[in-house]
Amino acid sequence: MFTASNLEPDDFYYNKEGFKVFTEKYHLKRGHCCKSGCKHCPFGYNKKTGRVEGKKD
């Protein structure tokens, strides 16, 4: 199970507003889609349709 204490430096970055943004690497390590519409979702979740539509290119 992944927790905040398990994060590695390349699992996230801070955007210009100061929010933590998880990378594709982190999402792949976690192993499943949280269906939150994450910026770097490798699972292809589309927040507008609420469906996983395949990996983003």
PDB file of N, CA, C and O in Angstrom:
ATOM      1  N   MET A   1       0.848  -1.182   0.000  1.00  0.00           N
ATOM      2  CA  MET A   1       0.000   0.000   0.000  1.00  0.00           C
ATOM      3  C   MET A   1       0.892   1.244   0.000  1.00  0.00           C
ATOM      4  O   MET A   1       1.898   1.303   0.707  1.00  0.00           O
ATOM      5  N   PHE A   2       0.509   2.220  -0.795  1.00  0.00           N
ATOM      6  CA  PHE A   2       1.283   3.451  -0.879  1.00  0.00           C
ATOM      7  C   PHE A   2       0.729   4.490   0.083  1.00  0.00           C
ATOM      8  O   PHE A   2      -0.482   4.691   0.179  1.00  0.00           O
ATOM      9  N   THR A   3       1.628   5.136   0.782  1.00  0.00           N
ATOM     10  CA  THR A   3       1.259   6.225   1.678  1.00  0.00           C
ATOM     11  C   THR A   3       2.191   7.393   1.395  1.00  0.00           C
ATOM     12  O   THR A   3       3.138   7.261   0.620  1.00  0.00           O
ATOM     13  N   ALA A   4       1.931   8.508   2.005  1.00  0.00           N
ATOM     14  CA  ALA A   4       2.777   9.695   1.799  1.00  0.00           C
ATOM     15  C   ALA A   4       4.234   9.410   2.169  1.00  0.00           C
ATOM     16  O   ALA A   4       5.141   9.997   1.580  1.00  0.00           O
ATOM     17  N   SER A   5       4.467   8.533   3.119  1.00  0.00           N
ATOM     18  CA  SER A   5       5.838   8.239   3.526  1.00  0.00           C
ATOM     19  C   SER A   5       6.573   7.359   2.506  1.00  0.00           C
ATOM     20  O   SER A   5       7.797   7.237   2.567  1.00  0.00           O
ATOM     21  N   ASN A   6       5.835   6.744   1.569  1.00  0.00           N
ATOM     22  CA  ASN A   6       6.443   5.892   0.551  1.00  0.00           C
ATOM     23  C   ASN A   6       6.830   6.678  -0.708  1.00  0.00           C
ATOM     24  O   ASN A   6       7.378   6.088  -1.639  1.00  0.00           O
ATOM     25  N   LEU A   7       6.571   7.949  -0.766  1.00  0.00           N
ATOM     26  CA  LEU A   7       6.816   8.718  -1.980  1.00  0.00           C
ATOM     27  C   LEU A   7       8.300   8.915  -2.240  1.00  0.00           C
ATOM     28  O   LEU A   7       9.078   9.198  -1.330  1.00  0.00           O
ATOM     29  N   GLU A   8       8.671   8.760  -3.500  1.00  0.00           N
ATOM     30  CA  GLU A   8      10.029   9.038  -3.948  1.00  0.00           C
ATOM     31  C   GLU A   8      10.020  10.392  -4.653  1.00  0.00           C
ATOM     32  O   GLU A   8       8.961  10.848  -5.082  1.00  0.00           O
ATOM     33  N   PRO A   9      11.164  11.036  -4.783  1.00  0.00           N
ATOM     34  CA  PRO A   9      11.208  12.371  -5.394  1.00  0.00           C
ATOM     35  C   PRO A   9      10.602  12.458  -6.797  1.00  0.00           C
ATOM     36  O   PRO A   9      10.044  13.495  -7.156  1.00  0.00           O
ATOM     37  N   ASP A  10      10.700  11.389  -7.600  1.00  0.00           N
ATOM     38  CA  ASP A  10      10.137  11.459  -8.949  1.00  0.00           C
ATOM     39  C   ASP A  10       8.712  10.929  -9.032  1.00  0.00           C
ATOM     40  O   ASP A  10       8.211  10.688 -10.131  1.00  0.00           O
ATOM     41  N   ASP A  11       8.048  10.743  -7.893  1.00  0.00           N
ATOM     42  CA  ASP A  11       6.647  10.338  -7.866  1.00  0.00           C
ATOM     43  C   ASP A  11       5.711  11.537  -7.978  1.00  0.00           C
ATOM     44  O   ASP A  11       4.519  11.371  -8.239  1.00  0.00           O
ATOM     45  N   PHE A  12       6.234  12.729  -7.784  1.00  0.00           N
ATOM     46  CA  PHE A  12       5.383  13.920  -7.803  1.00  0.00           C
ATOM     47  C   PHE A  12       6.233  15.163  -8.040  1.00  0.00           C
ATOM     48  O   PHE A  12       7.461  15.122  -7.973  1.00  0.00           O
ATOM     49  N   TYR A  13       5.554  16.256  -8.316  1.00  0.00           N
ATOM     50  CA  TYR A  13       6.183  17.575  -8.373  1.00  0.00           C
ATOM     51  C   TYR A  13       5.148  18.587  -7.896  1.00  0.00           C
ATOM     52  O   TYR A  13       3.964  18.267  -7.790  1.00  0.00           O
ATOM     53  N   TYR A  14       5.585  19.784  -7.613  1.00  0.00           N
ATOM     54  CA  TYR A  14       4.678  20.855  -7.210  1.00  0.00           C
ATOM     55  C   TYR A  14       4.431  21.766  -8.398  1.00  0.00           C
ATOM     56  O   TYR A  14       5.375  22.197  -9.061  1.00  0.00           O
ATOM     57  N   ASN A  15       3.158  22.064  -8.672  1.00  0.00           N
ATOM     58  CA  ASN A  15       2.860  22.977  -9.766  1.00  0.00           C
ATOM     59  C   ASN A  15       3.037  24.421  -9.287  1.00  0.00           C
ATOM     60  O   ASN A  15       3.357  24.657  -8.122  1.00  0.00           O
ATOM     61  N   LYS A  16       2.832  25.377 -10.180  1.00  0.00           N
ATOM     62  CA  LYS A  16       3.095  26.777  -9.829  1.00  0.00           C
ATOM     63  C   LYS A  16       2.159  27.303  -8.739  1.00  0.00           C
ATOM     64  O   LYS A  16       2.461  28.301  -8.086  1.00  0.00           O
ATOM     65  N   GLU A  17       1.018  26.626  -8.546  1.00  0.00           N
ATOM     66  CA  GLU A  17       0.097  27.019  -7.474  1.00  0.00           C
ATOM     67  C   GLU A  17       0.463  26.373  -6.143  1.00  0.00           C
ATOM     68  O   GLU A  17      -0.142  26.676  -5.114  1.00  0.00           O
ATOM     69  N   GLY A  18       1.457  25.481  -6.162  1.00  0.00           N
ATOM     70  CA  GLY A  18       1.909  24.837  -4.938  1.00  0.00           C
ATOM     71  C   GLY A  18       1.249  23.504  -4.630  1.00  0.00           C
ATOM     72  O   GLY A  18       1.454  22.940  -3.555  1.00  0.00           O
ATOM     73  N   PHE A  19       0.447  22.991  -5.581  1.00  0.00           N
ATOM     74  CA  PHE A  19      -0.213  21.708  -5.363  1.00  0.00           C
ATOM     75  C   PHE A  19       0.702  20.562  -5.777  1.00  0.00           C
ATOM     76  O   PHE A  19       1.471  20.686  -6.730  1.00  0.00           O
ATOM     77  N   LYS A  20       0.617  19.455  -5.064  1.00  0.00           N
ATOM     78  CA  LYS A  20       1.386  18.264  -5.393  1.00  0.00           C
ATOM     79  C   LYS A  20       0.693  17.567  -6.572  1.00  0.00           C
ATOM     80  O   LYS A  20      -0.511  17.315  -6.525  1.00  0.00           O
ATOM     81  N   VAL A  21       1.453  17.259  -7.623  1.00  0.00           N
ATOM     82  CA  VAL A  21       0.931  16.596  -8.812  1.00  0.00           C
ATOM     83  C   VAL A  21       1.657  15.262  -8.955  1.00  0.00           C
ATOM     84  O   VAL A  21       2.882  15.226  -9.071  1.00  0.00           O
ATOM     85  N   PHE A  22       0.905  14.178  -8.947  1.00  0.00           N
ATOM     86  CA  PHE A  22       1.509  12.861  -9.061  1.00  0.00           C
ATOM     87  C   PHE A  22       1.855  12.547 -10.508  1.00  0.00           C
ATOM     88  O   PHE A  22       1.104  12.875 -11.427  1.00  0.00           O
ATOM     89  N   THR A  23       3.008  11.905 -10.697  1.00  0.00           N
ATOM     90  CA  THR A  23       3.492  11.575 -12.036  1.00  0.00           C
ATOM     91  C   THR A  23       2.910  10.241 -12.502  1.00  0.00           C
ATOM     92  O   THR A  23       2.318   9.499 -11.719  1.00  0.00           O
ATOM     93  N   GLU A  24       3.089   9.952 -13.791  1.00  0.00           N
ATOM     94  CA  GLU A  24       2.653   8.674 -14.348  1.00  0.00           C
ATOM     95  C   GLU A  24       3.340   7.521 -13.622  1.00  0.00           C
ATOM     96  O   GLU A  24       2.727   6.482 -13.375  1.00  0.00           O
ATOM     97  N   LYS A  25       4.611   7.708 -13.283  1.00  0.00           N
ATOM     98  CA  LYS A  25       5.363   6.675 -12.558  1.00  0.00           C
ATOM     99  C   LYS A  25       4.660   6.309 -11.250  1.00  0.00           C
ATOM    100  O   LYS A  25       4.523   5.130 -10.924  1.00  0.00           O
ATOM    101  N   TYR A  26       4.220   7.312 -10.510  1.00  0.00           N
ATOM    102  CA  TYR A  26       3.530   7.057  -9.248  1.00  0.00           C
ATOM    103  C   TYR A  26       2.243   6.267  -9.483  1.00  0.00           C
ATOM    104  O   TYR A  26       1.968   5.290  -8.787  1.00  0.00           O
ATOM    105  N   HIS A  27       1.461   6.701 -10.469  1.00  0.00           N
ATOM    106  CA  HIS A  27       0.188   6.021 -10.737  1.00  0.00           C
ATOM    107  C   HIS A  27       0.411   4.567 -11.132  1.00  0.00           C
ATOM    108  O   HIS A  27      -0.341   3.688 -10.712  1.00  0.00           O
ATOM    109  N   LEU A  28       1.433   4.310 -11.931  1.00  0.00           N
ATOM    110  CA  LEU A  28       1.730   2.931 -12.326  1.00  0.00           C
ATOM    111  C   LEU A  28       2.168   2.096 -11.129  1.00  0.00           C
ATOM    112  O   LEU A  28       1.802   0.925 -11.028  1.00  0.00           O
ATOM    113  N   LYS A  29       2.946   2.679 -10.222  1.00  0.00           N
ATOM    114  CA  LYS A  29       3.357   1.961  -9.009  1.00  0.00           C
ATOM    115  C   LYS A  29       2.146   1.644  -8.138  1.00  0.00           C
ATOM    116  O   LYS A  29       2.067   0.572  -7.540  1.00  0.00           O
ATOM    117  N   ARG A  30       1.204   2.585  -8.071  1.00  0.00           N
ATOM    118  CA  ARG A  30       0.007   2.364  -7.264  1.00  0.00           C
ATOM    119  C   ARG A  30      -0.822   1.237  -7.862  1.00  0.00           C
ATOM    120  O   ARG A  30      -1.408   0.437  -7.132  1.00  0.00           O
ATOM    121  N   GLY A  31      -0.871   1.172  -9.197  1.00  0.00           N
ATOM    122  CA  GLY A  31      -1.462   0.020  -9.860  1.00  0.00           C
ATOM    123  C   GLY A  31      -2.939   0.075 -10.203  1.00  0.00           C
ATOM    124  O   GLY A  31      -3.472  -0.896 -10.740  1.00  0.00           O
ATOM    125  N   HIS A  32      -3.609   1.163  -9.916  1.00  0.00           N
ATOM    126  CA  HIS A  32      -5.019   1.257 -10.279  1.00  0.00           C
ATOM    127  C   HIS A  32      -5.417   2.722 -10.467  1.00  0.00           C
ATOM    128  O   HIS A  32      -4.736   3.632  -9.995  1.00  0.00           O
ATOM    129  N   CYS A  33      -6.514   2.921 -11.153  1.00  0.00           N
ATOM    130  CA  CYS A  33      -7.024   4.273 -11.400  1.00  0.00           C
ATOM    131  C   CYS A  33      -7.933   4.691 -10.245  1.00  0.00           C
ATOM    132  O   CYS A  33      -8.792   3.925  -9.809  1.00  0.00           O
ATOM    133  N   CYS A  34      -7.735   5.904  -9.762  1.00  0.00           N
ATOM    134  CA  CYS A  34      -8.566   6.418  -8.667  1.00  0.00           C
ATOM    135  C   CYS A  34      -9.801   7.153  -9.197  1.00  0.00           C
ATOM    136  O   CYS A  34     -10.670   7.548  -8.420  1.00  0.00           O
ATOM    137  N   LYS A  35      -9.879   7.335 -10.516  1.00  0.00           N
ATOM    138  CA  LYS A  35     -11.009   7.978 -11.197  1.00  0.00           C
ATOM    139  C   LYS A  35     -11.235   9.411 -10.714  1.00  0.00           C
ATOM    140  O   LYS A  35     -12.368   9.859 -10.540  1.00  0.00           O
ATOM    141  N   SER A  36     -10.121  10.115 -10.504  1.00  0.00           N
ATOM    142  CA  SER A  36     -10.202  11.520 -10.105  1.00  0.00           C
ATOM    143  C   SER A  36      -9.860  12.468 -11.255  1.00  0.00           C
ATOM    144  O   SER A  36      -9.922  13.686 -11.086  1.00  0.00           O
ATOM    145  N   GLY A  37      -9.505  11.931 -12.408  1.00  0.00           N
ATOM    146  CA  GLY A  37      -9.134  12.773 -13.540  1.00  0.00           C
ATOM    147  C   GLY A  37      -7.742  13.351 -13.402  1.00  0.00           C
ATOM    148  O   GLY A  37      -7.507  14.501 -13.773  1.00  0.00           O
ATOM    149  N   CYS A  38      -6.821  12.569 -12.877  1.00  0.00           N
ATOM    150  CA  CYS A  38      -5.451  13.034 -12.642  1.00  0.00           C
ATOM    151  C   CYS A  38      -4.772  13.461 -13.947  1.00  0.00           C
ATOM    152  O   CYS A  38      -5.003  12.872 -15.003  1.00  0.00           O
ATOM    153  N   LYS A  39      -3.957  14.464 -13.856  1.00  0.00           N
ATOM    154  CA  LYS A  39      -3.261  15.021 -15.016  1.00  0.00           C
ATOM    155  C   LYS A  39      -2.410  13.989 -15.743  1.00  0.00           C
ATOM    156  O   LYS A  39      -2.375  13.984 -16.974  1.00  0.00           O
ATOM    157  N   HIS A  40      -1.730  13.123 -15.017  1.00  0.00           N
ATOM    158  CA  HIS A  40      -0.818  12.149 -15.612  1.00  0.00           C
ATOM    159  C   HIS A  40      -1.341  10.714 -15.524  1.00  0.00           C
ATOM    160  O   HIS A  40      -0.554   9.775 -15.409  1.00  0.00           O
ATOM    161  N   CYS A  41      -2.644  10.544 -15.576  1.00  0.00           N
ATOM    162  CA  CYS A  41      -3.244   9.206 -15.461  1.00  0.00           C
ATOM    163  C   CYS A  41      -2.812   8.329 -16.629  1.00  0.00           C
ATOM    164  O   CYS A  41      -3.100   8.656 -17.780  1.00  0.00           O
ATOM    165  N   PRO A  42      -2.122   7.212 -16.353  1.00  0.00           N
ATOM    166  CA  PRO A  42      -1.701   6.313 -17.430  1.00  0.00           C
ATOM    167  C   PRO A  42      -2.793   5.321 -17.835  1.00  0.00           C
ATOM    168  O   PRO A  42      -2.609   4.551 -18.777  1.00  0.00           O
ATOM    169  N   PHE A  43      -3.923   5.335 -17.134  1.00  0.00           N
ATOM    170  CA  PHE A  43      -4.981   4.363 -17.368  1.00  0.00           C
ATOM    171  C   PHE A  43      -6.044   4.864 -18.340  1.00  0.00           C
ATOM    172  O   PHE A  43      -6.913   4.099 -18.758  1.00  0.00           O
ATOM    173  N   GLY A  44      -5.980   6.144 -18.702  1.00  0.00           N
ATOM    174  CA  GLY A  44      -6.888   6.702 -19.696  1.00  0.00           C
ATOM    175  C   GLY A  44      -8.260   7.070 -19.173  1.00  0.00           C
ATOM    176  O   GLY A  44      -9.224   7.091 -19.939  1.00  0.00           O
ATOM    177  N   TYR A  45      -8.370   7.357 -17.896  1.00  0.00           N
ATOM    178  CA  TYR A  45      -9.673   7.743 -17.344  1.00  0.00           C
ATOM    179  C   TYR A  45     -10.091   9.103 -17.885  1.00  0.00           C
ATOM    180  O   TYR A  45      -9.309  10.054 -17.872  1.00  0.00           O
ATOM    181  N   ASN A  46     -11.326   9.189 -18.359  1.00  0.00           N
ATOM    182  CA  ASN A  46     -11.874  10.438 -18.868  1.00  0.00           C
ATOM    183  C   ASN A  46     -12.899  10.946 -17.855  1.00  0.00           C
ATOM    184  O   ASN A  46     -13.963  10.350 -17.695  1.00  0.00           O
ATOM    185  N   LYS A  47     -12.584  12.029 -17.183  1.00  0.00           N
ATOM    186  CA  LYS A  47     -13.453  12.553 -16.130  1.00  0.00           C
ATOM    187  C   LYS A  47     -14.790  13.041 -16.689  1.00  0.00           C
ATOM    188  O   LYS A  47     -15.807  13.000 -15.997  1.00  0.00           O
ATOM    189  N   LYS A  48     -14.788  13.501 -17.940  1.00  0.00           N
ATOM    190  CA  LYS A  48     -16.028  14.001 -18.548  1.00  0.00           C
ATOM    191  C   LYS A  48     -17.034  12.879 -18.790  1.00  0.00           C
ATOM    192  O   LYS A  48     -18.236  13.072 -18.608  1.00  0.00           O
ATOM    193  N   THR A  49     -16.545  11.705 -19.203  1.00  0.00           N
ATOM    194  CA  THR A  49     -17.450  10.585 -19.485  1.00  0.00           C
ATOM    195  C   THR A  49     -17.567   9.626 -18.312  1.00  0.00           C
ATOM    196  O   THR A  49     -18.512   8.841 -18.242  1.00  0.00           O
ATOM    197  N   GLY A  50     -16.599   9.685 -17.379  1.00  0.00           N
ATOM    198  CA  GLY A  50     -16.608   8.781 -16.238  1.00  0.00           C
ATOM    199  C   GLY A  50     -16.188   7.369 -16.597  1.00  0.00           C
ATOM    200  O   GLY A  50     -16.513   6.413 -15.893  1.00  0.00           O
ATOM    201  N   ARG A  51     -15.451   7.244 -17.719  1.00  0.00           N
ATOM    202  CA  ARG A  51     -15.037   5.922 -18.188  1.00  0.00           C
ATOM    203  C   ARG A  51     -13.541   5.872 -18.436  1.00  0.00           C
ATOM    204  O   ARG A  51     -12.900   6.883 -18.727  1.00  0.00           O
ATOM    205  N   VAL A  52     -12.998   4.657 -18.312  1.00  0.00           N
ATOM    206  CA  VAL A  52     -11.610   4.421 -18.691  1.00  0.00           C
ATOM    207  C   VAL A  52     -11.650   4.118 -20.185  1.00  0.00           C
ATOM    208  O   VAL A  52     -12.292   3.162 -20.620  1.00  0.00           O
ATOM    209  N   GLU A  53     -10.958   4.945 -20.963  1.00  0.00           N
ATOM    210  CA  GLU A  53     -11.047   4.838 -22.416  1.00  0.00           C
ATOM    211  C   GLU A  53      -9.735   4.393 -23.046  1.00  0.00           C
ATOM    212  O   GLU A  53      -9.531   4.575 -24.246  1.00  0.00           O
ATOM    213  N   GLY A  54      -8.855   3.819 -22.259  1.00  0.00           N
ATOM    214  CA  GLY A  54      -7.571   3.371 -22.787  1.00  0.00           C
ATOM    215  C   GLY A  54      -6.469   4.347 -22.440  1.00  0.00           C
ATOM    216  O   GLY A  54      -6.720   5.503 -22.099  1.00  0.00           O
ATOM    217  N   LYS A  55      -5.264   3.869 -22.532  1.00  0.00           N
ATOM    218  CA  LYS A  55      -4.090   4.668 -22.163  1.00  0.00           C
ATOM    219  C   LYS A  55      -3.986   5.923 -22.996  1.00  0.00           C
ATOM    220  O   LYS A  55      -4.190   5.895 -24.210  1.00  0.00           O
ATOM    221  N   LYS A  56      -3.663   7.037 -22.333  1.00  0.00           N
ATOM    222  CA  LYS A  56      -3.436   8.298 -23.021  1.00  0.00           C
ATOM    223  C   LYS A  56      -2.131   8.205 -23.796  1.00  0.00           C
ATOM    224  O   LYS A  56      -1.201   7.525 -23.362  1.00  0.00           O
ATOM    225  N   ASP A  57      -2.053   8.874 -24.925  1.00  0.00           N
ATOM    226  CA  ASP A  57      -0.800   8.931 -25.705  1.00  0.00           C
ATOM    227  C   ASP A  57      -0.103  10.232 -25.477  1.00  0.00           C
ATOM    228  O   ASP A  57       0.964  10.468 -26.044  1.00  0.00           O
TER     229      ASP A  57
END
